[in-house]
């Protein structure tokens, strides 16, 4: 990284990398997928249904044509006068409005390109000519009815004229599909909000946990994925609570460990500077100060090691030691400290030399903690006793007794 001045020290850059989400939200994506699925379903339904609607419209048109053929034949049969072949004008006009052509065919006659005379003569035997046929290159619907004079009436309608019925039916069907799409859109939006609400709650809970709130508790309910996410966040909160508790305990322990040698060093330094310690004892007290400073240096080194290793506990190294020497070293410090508090400090050793194997620094920490606690609860004029007794070849007992309450 370039600097303003040559040789200037490089400073580490710290900070939080902020990311920005791109694209649509999950809520919008779920809604879009739901709407797209509904639209595709509507298009597929329309493509499948249109031929069926068209066929149904043709069948409906043929049925209507047959009913009109029956009505036309009845009207001709009722018409008085010598010319029954004539179709009433009013009826013909009504049929033309529906693109229907009505023809009267006398007995023995034919309709070129449509029906032969034998086709029309067969009506007398009860056969039917109703249906869809080709006439002059076009598809037409026909309905034929026999008359009492031996003639017949023929109604024809182009198939394309039935498209209006198909369009009307298709319009009704399209309206129903549009209502379905609208319902799908509303349902998709509601579903999207319902599905993403637990995720939004989990995100808010994660932010509160990140901000230091340890009272967050998410309900482990809903779909398995959401329940698993909430349980993971709850476990994270619990682990953070435990980790922070351990850190607090560790800091309290460290502050206690550092305070003991610092208190001894400060006390002897003040006594030497005030001239309270006789000249003959200055060297001995200075040696104690040096020993406590060395022990303080070891504690600081341990802290640095723990920081580098990202650990939360001290390492333990076992070596051959003389427990009597450890007890004497601790007694030299606590004897003077206890006297300043008006408390008598005693050392009891079962032997001048008590060999064993342990970590002398950790044992000294334990002894100092016990002595500090005992001195704190012992009133002036009381007694604190440090006792180191060899029980057998493998075990020894270290005690700190006091005359305080309890």
C-alpha positions as CSV (number, residue, x, y, z in Angstrom):
1,X,0.0,0.0,0.0
2,X,1.6,3.3,-1.0
3,X,2.3,5.9,1.8
4,X,2.6,9.7,1.7
5,X,6.2,9.7,3.0
6,X,9.0,7.3,2.1
7,X,9.8,4.9,5.0
8,X,6.5,5.7,6.8
9,X,5.2,2.7,8.7
10,X,2.3,0.8,7.2
11,X,-0.8,0.8,9.4
12,X,-3.2,-2.1,9.2
13,X,-6.5,-1.4,7.6
14,X,-9.5,-2.5,9.7
15,X,-13.2,-2.3,9.0
16,X,-16.2,-4.2,8.0
17,X,-16.8,-5.2,4.4
18,X,-20.3,-4.3,3.6
19,X,-22.1,-6.3,0.9
20,X,-25.2,-5.4,-1.1
21,X,-27.7,-7.8,-2.2
22,X,-28.6,-7.7,-5.9
23,X,-31.7,-8.7,-7.8
24,X,-35.2,-9.3,-6.6
25,X,-36.1,-10.2,-3.0
26,X,-37.2,-13.8,-2.1
27,X,-40.7,-12.4,-1.6
28,X,-40.9,-11.0,-5.1
29,X,-39.3,-14.2,-6.6
30,X,-41.9,-16.5,-5.0
31,X,-44.7,-14.2,-6.2
32,X,-43.3,-14.1,-9.7
33,X,-42.9,-17.9,-9.8
34,X,-46.5,-18.4,-8.6
35,X,-47.8,-15.9,-11.2
36,X,-45.7,-17.4,-14.0
37,X,-46.9,-20.9,-13.1
38,X,-50.5,-19.7,-13.2
39,X,-50.0,-17.9,-16.6
40,X,-48.4,-21.0,-18.1
41,X,-51.2,-23.2,-16.7
42,X,-53.7,-20.8,-18.3
43,X,-52.0,-20.9,-21.7
44,X,-51.8,-24.7,-21.7
45,X,-55.4,-24.9,-20.6
46,X,-56.4,-22.5,-23.4
47,X,-54.4,-24.4,-26.0
48,X,-56.0,-27.7,-25.0
49,X,-59.5,-26.3,-24.5
50,X,-59.8,-24.3,-27.7
51,X,-60.3,-27.3,-30.1
52,X,-62.8,-28.7,-27.6
53,X,-64.6,-25.4,-27.4
54,X,-64.7,-25.2,-31.2
55,X,-66.1,-28.7,-31.5
56,X,-68.7,-28.0,-28.8
57,X,-69.7,-24.8,-30.7
58,X,-70.1,-26.7,-33.9
59,X,-72.3,-29.3,-32.2
60,X,-74.4,-26.6,-30.6
61,X,-74.7,-24.9,-34.0
62,X,-75.8,-28.2,-35.6
63,X,-78.4,-28.7,-32.9
64,X,-79.7,-25.2,-33.4
65,X,-79.8,-25.9,-37.2
66,X,-81.8,-29.0,-36.6
67,X,-84.3,-27.2,-34.5
68,X,-84.7,-24.5,-37.1
69,X,-85.1,-27.3,-39.8
70,X,-88.0,-28.8,-37.7
71,X,-89.6,-25.3,-37.3
72,X,-89.2,-24.5,-41.0
73,X,-90.7,-27.8,-42.1
74,X,-93.6,-27.3,-39.7
75,X,-94.2,-23.8,-41.1
76,X,-94.3,-25.0,-44.7
77,X,-96.7,-27.8,-43.7
78,X,-99.0,-25.3,-42.1
79,X,-98.9,-22.7,-44.9
80,X,-102.2,-22.6,-46.8
81,X,-102.6,-22.3,-50.5
82,X,-101.5,-24.1,-53.6
83,X,-97.7,-23.3,-53.2
84,X,-96.4,-25.1,-50.1
85,X,-93.0,-25.0,-51.5
86,X,-92.6,-21.4,-50.7
87,X,-90.8,-20.6,-47.4
88,X,-92.4,-17.8,-45.4
89,X,-90.5,-14.6,-46.0
90,X,-90.3,-13.7,-42.3
91,X,-88.8,-17.1,-41.5
92,X,-86.3,-16.8,-44.4
93,X,-85.2,-13.4,-43.1
94,X,-84.7,-14.8,-39.6
95,X,-82.6,-17.6,-41.0
96,X,-80.5,-15.3,-43.2
97,X,-79.5,-13.3,-40.1
98,X,-77.7,-16.4,-38.9
99,X,-76.1,-17.2,-42.3
100,X,-78.5,-20.0,-42.8
101,X,-79.8,-20.8,-46.3
102,X,-83.2,-22.6,-46.5
103,X,-84.1,-24.5,-49.7
104,X,-87.3,-26.3,-50.7
105,X,-86.6,-29.4,-52.9
106,X,-89.6,-30.9,-54.7
107,X,-90.0,-34.7,-55.0
108,X,-87.5,-36.3,-57.3
109,X,-85.3,-33.2,-57.5
110,X,-81.7,-32.8,-56.3
111,X,-79.3,-30.1,-55.2
112,X,-76.2,-30.2,-57.5
113,X,-73.0,-30.7,-55.5
114,X,-74.9,-31.2,-52.3
115,X,-77.6,-34.0,-52.5
116,X,-78.7,-36.3,-55.2
117,X,-82.4,-37.2,-55.8
118,X,-81.7,-40.7,-54.3
119,X,-80.2,-39.0,-51.1
120,X,-83.3,-37.0,-50.6
121,X,-85.7,-39.9,-51.5
122,X,-84.0,-42.0,-48.7
123,X,-85.4,-39.6,-46.1
124,X,-88.7,-41.4,-46.5
125,X,-87.2,-44.5,-45.0
126,X,-86.2,-42.7,-41.8
127,X,-82.6,-42.1,-42.6
128,X,-80.9,-38.7,-41.7
129,X,-78.7,-36.4,-43.7
130,X,-77.9,-34.0,-40.9
131,X,-74.2,-33.3,-40.3
132,X,-71.2,-31.6,-41.8
133,X,-70.3,-32.0,-45.5
134,X,-68.3,-30.4,-48.2
135,X,-70.1,-28.0,-50.5
136,X,-68.3,-26.0,-53.2
137,X,-65.0,-26.3,-51.3
138,X,-66.4,-25.1,-48.0
139,X,-67.4,-27.0,-44.9
140,X,-71.1,-26.6,-44.2
141,X,-73.6,-27.9,-41.7
142,X,-76.8,-29.3,-43.1
143,X,-80.2,-30.3,-41.7
144,X,-82.8,-32.0,-44.0
145,X,-86.4,-32.6,-43.2
146,X,-89.0,-34.6,-45.4
147,X,-92.4,-33.0,-46.2
148,X,-95.7,-34.7,-46.6
149,X,-95.8,-33.9,-50.3
150,X,-92.7,-36.0,-50.9
151,X,-90.4,-32.9,-51.1
152,X,-87.9,-31.8,-48.5
153,X,-86.6,-28.7,-46.9
154,X,-82.8,-28.3,-46.6
155,X,-81.0,-25.8,-44.2
156,X,-77.3,-25.1,-44.7
157,X,-74.9,-23.0,-42.6
158,X,-71.2,-22.4,-43.2
159,X,-69.0,-23.9,-40.5
160,X,-67.1,-20.7,-40.2
161,X,-70.3,-19.0,-39.1
162,X,-70.2,-21.1,-36.0
163,X,-66.9,-19.3,-35.0
164,X,-68.9,-16.6,-33.3
165,X,-70.3,-19.2,-30.9
166,X,-66.8,-20.6,-30.4
167,X,-65.4,-17.0,-29.7
168,X,-68.2,-16.3,-27.3
169,X,-67.6,-19.6,-25.4
170,X,-63.8,-18.9,-25.6
171,X,-64.4,-15.4,-24.2
172,X,-66.3,-16.8,-21.2
173,X,-63.6,-19.4,-20.7
174,X,-60.9,-16.7,-20.9
175,X,-62.7,-14.6,-18.4
176,X,-62.8,-17.6,-16.0
177,X,-59.0,-18.1,-16.6
178,X,-58.4,-14.5,-15.9
179,X,-60.2,-14.7,-12.6
180,X,-58.1,-17.7,-11.8
181,X,-54.9,-15.8,-12.6
182,X,-56.0,-13.0,-10.4
183,X,-56.7,-15.4,-7.6
184,X,-53.3,-17.0,-8.2
185,X,-51.6,-13.6,-8.0
186,X,-53.2,-12.8,-4.7
187,X,-52.5,-16.3,-3.4
188,X,-48.9,-16.0,-4.6
189,X,-48.3,-12.7,-2.8
190,X,-49.9,-14.0,0.4
191,X,-47.9,-17.2,0.2
192,X,-44.7,-15.3,-0.4
193,X,-45.2,-13.1,2.6
194,X,-46.1,-16.1,4.7
195,X,-43.1,-18.1,3.6
196,X,-40.6,-15.2,4.0
197,X,-41.9,-13.9,7.3
198,X,-39.9,-16.5,9.4
199,X,-36.8,-15.6,7.4
200,X,-37.3,-11.9,8.1
201,X,-37.8,-12.7,11.8
202,X,-34.6,-14.9,11.8
203,X,-32.7,-12.0,10.1
204,X,-33.9,-9.6,12.8
205,X,-32.9,-12.0,15.5
206,X,-29.5,-12.5,14.0
207,X,-29.0,-8.7,14.0
208,X,-30.0,-8.5,17.6
209,X,-27.6,-11.3,18.5
210,X,-24.9,-9.5,16.6
211,X,-25.6,-6.3,18.5
212,X,-25.1,-8.2,21.8
213,X,-28.7,-9.1,22.8
214,X,-28.5,-12.6,24.4
215,X,-32.2,-12.8,25.3
216,X,-33.3,-13.7,21.8
217,X,-35.2,-17.0,21.6
218,X,-36.8,-18.1,18.3
219,X,-39.7,-20.5,18.2
220,X,-38.6,-23.8,16.6
221,X,-41.8,-24.3,14.5
222,X,-42.9,-24.2,11.0
223,X,-41.4,-26.0,8.0
224,X,-38.3,-28.2,8.8
225,X,-35.9,-25.8,7.0
226,X,-37.2,-22.8,9.0
227,X,-37.2,-24.8,12.2
228,X,-33.6,-25.9,11.6
229,X,-32.6,-22.3,10.9
230,X,-34.2,-21.1,14.1
231,X,-32.6,-23.9,16.1
232,X,-29.2,-23.0,14.7
233,X,-29.6,-19.4,15.7
234,X,-30.7,-20.4,19.2
235,X,-27.6,-22.6,19.5
236,X,-25.5,-19.8,18.2
237,X,-26.9,-17.5,20.9
238,X,-26.3,-20.1,23.6
239,X,-22.8,-20.8,22.4
240,X,-22.1,-17.0,22.4
241,X,-23.5,-16.7,25.9
242,X,-21.2,-19.5,27.1
243,X,-18.2,-18.2,25.3
244,X,-18.7,-14.7,26.6
245,X,-19.2,-16.1,30.1
246,X,-15.9,-17.9,29.8
247,X,-14.2,-14.8,28.6
248,X,-15.5,-12.9,31.6
249,X,-14.4,-15.6,34.0
250,X,-11.0,-15.7,32.2
251,X,-10.6,-11.9,32.5
252,X,-11.5,-12.0,36.2
253,X,-9.1,-14.8,36.8
254,X,-6.3,-12.9,34.9
255,X,-6.9,-9.7,36.8
256,X,-6.7,-11.6,40.0
257,X,-3.5,-13.4,38.9
258,X,-1.9,-10.2,37.9
259,X,-3.0,-8.3,41.0
260,X,-1.1,-10.5,43.5
261,X,2.5,-10.0,42.2
262,X,1.7,-6.4,41.4
263,X,0.6,-5.8,45.0
264,X,3.7,-7.5,46.3
265,X,6.0,-5.4,44.0
266,X,4.2,-2.1,44.9
267,X,4.3,-2.9,48.7
268,X,8.0,-3.7,48.7
269,X,8.8,-0.7,46.4
270,X,6.9,1.7,48.7
271,X,8.5,0.2,51.8
272,X,12.0,0.5,50.3
273,X,11.4,4.1,49.1
274,X,10.0,5.1,52.5
275,X,12.9,3.6,54.3
276,X,10.8,1.2,56.4
277,X,12.9,-1.8,55.5
278,X,16.2,-2.0,57.3
279,X,19.3,-1.8,55.1
280,X,20.2,-5.4,56.0
281,X,17.0,-6.7,54.5
282,X,16.9,-4.6,51.4
283,X,18.7,-7.2,49.3
284,X,16.4,-10.0,50.5
285,X,13.3,-7.9,49.8
286,X,14.7,-6.8,46.4
287,X,15.1,-10.5,45.6
288,X,11.4,-11.0,46.4
289,X,10.5,-8.1,44.2
290,X,12.6,-9.6,41.4
291,X,10.9,-13.0,41.9
292,X,7.5,-11.5,41.7
293,X,8.4,-9.4,38.7
294,X,9.7,-12.6,37.0
295,X,6.4,-14.4,37.9
296,X,4.4,-11.4,36.5
297,X,6.5,-11.6,33.3
298,X,5.6,-15.3,33.0
299,X,1.9,-14.5,33.4
300,X,2.1,-11.8,30.7
301,X,3.9,-14.3,28.4
302,X,1.2,-16.8,29.0
303,X,-1.4,-14.2,28.0
304,X,0.5,-13.5,24.8
305,X,0.7,-17.2,24.0
306,X,-3.0,-17.6,24.6
307,X,-3.8,-14.7,22.4
308,X,-1.6,-16.1,19.6
309,X,-3.2,-19.6,20.0
310,X,-6.7,-18.2,20.3
311,X,-7.1,-20.3,23.5
312,X,-8.9,-19.6,26.8
313,X,-6.8,-21.7,29.2
314,X,-3.2,-21.7,30.4
315,X,-0.7,-24.3,29.3
316,X,0.7,-26.7,32.0
317,X,4.3,-27.9,32.0
318,X,5.3,-30.5,34.6
319,X,8.9,-30.4,36.0
320,X,10.6,-31.7,39.1
321,X,10.1,-29.2,41.9
322,X,10.5,-28.8,45.6
323,X,7.2,-27.9,47.1
324,X,8.8,-26.5,50.2
325,X,10.6,-23.9,48.0
326,X,7.3,-22.9,46.4
327,X,5.7,-22.6,49.8
328,X,8.6,-20.6,51.2
329,X,8.5,-18.2,48.2
330,X,4.8,-17.7,48.6
331,X,5.2,-17.3,52.4
332,X,7.8,-14.5,52.0
333,X,5.2,-12.5,50.0
334,X,2.2,-13.2,52.1
335,X,3.9,-12.8,55.4
336,X,4.5,-9.1,54.8
337,X,1.1,-8.6,53.2
338,X,-0.7,-10.2,56.0
339,X,1.2,-8.2,58.6
340,X,0.2,-5.0,56.9
341,X,-3.5,-6.1,57.4
342,X,-2.9,-7.0,61.1
343,X,-3.1,-10.8,60.3
344,X,-0.5,-13.4,61.3
345,X,0.7,-15.6,58.5
346,X,2.1,-19.0,59.3
347,X,3.9,-21.6,57.2
348,X,3.7,-25.3,58.1
349,X,5.9,-27.8,56.2
350,X,6.1,-31.5,56.9
351,X,9.7,-31.5,55.7
352,X,12.3,-29.0,54.5
353,X,12.4,-30.8,51.2
354,X,9.2,-32.1,49.6
355,X,10.0,-33.4,46.1
356,X,7.4,-33.8,43.4
357,X,6.6,-33.1,39.8
358,X,4.2,-30.3,38.7
359,X,4.1,-26.9,37.1
360,X,5.5,-24.5,39.7
361,X,3.9,-21.4,38.2
362,X,0.4,-22.9,38.3
363,X,0.8,-24.2,41.8
364,X,2.0,-20.8,42.9
365,X,-1.1,-19.3,41.3
366,X,-3.3,-21.6,43.2
367,X,-1.6,-20.9,46.5
368,X,-1.8,-17.1,45.9
369,X,-5.5,-17.3,45.0
370,X,-6.2,-19.3,48.2
371,X,-4.1,-16.9,50.3
372,X,-5.8,-13.8,48.8
373,X,-9.3,-15.2,49.6
374,X,-8.3,-16.2,53.1
375,X,-6.7,-12.8,53.8
376,X,-9.8,-11.0,52.5
377,X,-12.2,-12.8,55.0
378,X,-9.8,-12.8,58.0
379,X,-10.3,-9.9,60.4
380,X,-7.4,-8.1,62.0
381,X,-5.8,-10.2,64.7
382,X,-6.6,-13.4,62.9
383,X,-4.4,-16.1,61.5
384,X,-3.8,-17.5,58.0
385,X,-1.9,-20.8,57.7
386,X,-0.3,-22.3,54.6
387,X,0.3,-26.0,55.1
388,X,2.2,-28.3,52.8
389,X,2.2,-31.9,54.0
390,X,3.5,-35.0,52.2
391,X,0.9,-37.7,52.6
392,X,2.9,-40.5,51.0
393,X,5.4,-41.1,48.2
394,X,2.9,-40.1,45.6
395,X,0.5,-37.6,47.2
396,X,0.8,-34.4,49.1
397,X,-1.7,-32.0,50.6
398,X,-1.6,-28.2,50.3
399,X,-4.0,-26.3,52.6
400,X,-4.7,-22.7,53.3
401,X,-6.6,-22.2,56.6
402,X,-7.9,-19.0,58.1
403,X,-9.6,-17.9,61.3
404,X,-12.2,-15.9,59.5
405,X,-16.0,-16.6,59.7
406,X,-17.3,-19.8,58.3
